[in-house]
Amino acid sequence: MERLSRVVGPLATNVHVLADERSREAIAIDTAIPSLPWIADELAARGWTLRLIVSTHGHWDHTGDNARVSAATGAEIAVHPLDREALVHPTPLWAPFEIPPSVPAVELAEGGEIQFGEIRLRVLHTPGHTPGSVCLQSVDEGLLFSGDTLFAGGWGRVDLPGGSAEAIVESLIRLSELEPPTAVLPGHGGATTIGRERPWLDLVRESGRLPA
């Protein structure tokens, strides 16, 4: 897997482009505004074809450039059905610019798989930050794209519309069961590993609640 990452937009969203070396097929994860110029340049420079735009959840800082990137590349948009409405009819909180609507053509489902070339990404439904939040796991590469469910040293907000502390506790417990060396690439901030986060994740497991 070839992987490019860039911090984009006013909330410093981590945008990823992944490509299969042989087929030159690529996907983009969390296309925040303004992702398109960077993505278009990288695709052209490497001869990659973008096949899919994946939104780990429906918040504007992860979906804002979905429509433009899709229009420019022909790539379809994928999101969990519980967050679909947030893309089709965005109601962004505190966004400094207009968020264009985007229409998903692909539903991400628990246990499903995103496949392009020889790359396989397993879909983990991890609600809590939003009802349709997902993580994407590459077992072969030992990677987890965790969206806003798990950060280095923390977790996504649960006080926004659709958030649930109870749900994110269950999601964090589930992620804590992944192999310790698994590299975690969150929606914001630096990378970490499951092993590095395990001490506080174990506290969540034992108490059944988020740390104070």
Secondary structure, DSSP 8 states (H G I E B T S, - for coil): -EEEEEEETTTTEEEEEEE-TTT-EEEEE---TT-HHHHHHHHHHHT-EEEEEE-SS--HHHHTTHHHHHHHH--EEEE-GGGHHHHHS---SS-SS--------EE--TT-EEEETTEEEEEEE--SSSTT-EEEEETTTTEEEEETTEETTEE---SSTT--HHHHHHHHHHHHTS-TT-EEEESBS--EEHHHHHHHHHHHHHHSS---
